[in-house]
Amino acid sequence: MKLPKFLLGDNTDYPDDIFIIHTDYPQFIINLVNDEIEWLEEVVSDHESSLENEIQNLIEEASKFYDREMERYEG
């Protein structure tokens, strides 16, 4: 099965939180309300600055994904 890069997650125990699941490497769940990240696998990189940039880009992509999904729900 081919999974999309991002999935929107919901949980009624946390009604104010917005969870985005990143299914590619490195897999993680981010709460867009506070940008808290839960890593689902170990992240390995030889270049720390490169890794930080990659993580920042993934957080931005997750936020854009959420905005796009909300526009589709409203449209």
C-alpha positions as CSV (number, residue, x, y, z in Angstrom):
1,M,0.0,0.0,0.0
2,K,1.3,3.5,-0.9
3,L,0.7,5.9,1.9
4,P,0.4,9.7,1.5
5,K,3.3,11.7,2.9
6,F,1.1,13.3,5.5
7,L,-2.0,12.2,7.3
8,L,-4.4,14.3,9.5
9,G,-4.9,12.8,12.9
10,D,-7.7,13.4,15.4
11,N,-8.4,12.3,18.9
12,T,-11.4,13.3,21.0
13,D,-9.3,13.1,24.2
14,Y,-7.4,16.1,22.8
15,P,-10.1,18.2,21.1
16,D,-8.0,21.3,20.7
17,D,-4.9,19.6,19.3
18,I,-4.1,19.2,15.6
19,F,-2.0,16.1,14.8
20,I,-0.2,15.6,11.5
21,I,1.5,12.2,10.9
22,H,4.5,12.2,8.6
23,T,4.7,8.7,7.0
24,D,8.1,9.0,5.2
25,Y,11.5,8.9,6.8
26,P,11.8,10.3,9.4
27,Q,8.4,9.2,10.6
28,F,6.9,11.5,13.3
29,I,3.7,13.0,14.6
30,I,3.6,16.8,15.1
31,N,1.0,18.7,17.1
32,L,0.6,21.9,15.1
33,V,-0.9,23.7,18.1
34,N,2.5,23.7,19.9
35,D,4.9,22.2,17.3
36,E,5.7,19.3,19.7
37,I,7.1,16.4,17.8
38,E,7.0,12.7,18.7
39,W,9.5,10.8,16.6
40,L,8.4,7.3,15.6
41,E,11.9,6.2,14.6
42,E,15.5,7.2,15.2
43,V,16.8,10.0,13.1
44,V,20.3,9.5,11.9
45,S,22.4,12.2,10.1
46,D,26.1,13.0,9.7
47,H,25.3,16.7,9.4
48,E,23.4,18.3,12.3
49,S,22.8,21.6,10.5
50,S,21.4,19.7,7.4
51,L,19.1,17.7,9.7
52,E,17.8,20.8,11.5
53,N,17.0,22.4,8.1
54,E,15.2,19.2,7.0
55,I,13.2,19.1,10.2
56,Q,12.2,22.7,9.8
57,N,11.2,22.1,6.2
58,L,9.1,19.1,7.2
59,I,7.3,21.2,9.9
60,E,6.5,23.8,7.3
61,E,5.3,21.2,4.8
62,A,3.0,19.7,7.6
63,S,1.5,23.1,8.3
64,K,0.9,23.7,4.5
65,F,-0.7,20.3,4.3
66,Y,-3.0,21.1,7.1
67,D,-4.0,24.5,5.6
68,R,-4.7,22.8,2.2
69,E,-6.8,20.1,3.9
70,M,-8.9,22.7,5.7
71,E,-9.4,24.7,2.5
72,R,-10.7,21.5,0.9
73,Y,-13.1,20.9,3.8
74,E,-14.4,24.4,3.6
75,G,-14.6,24.5,-0.2
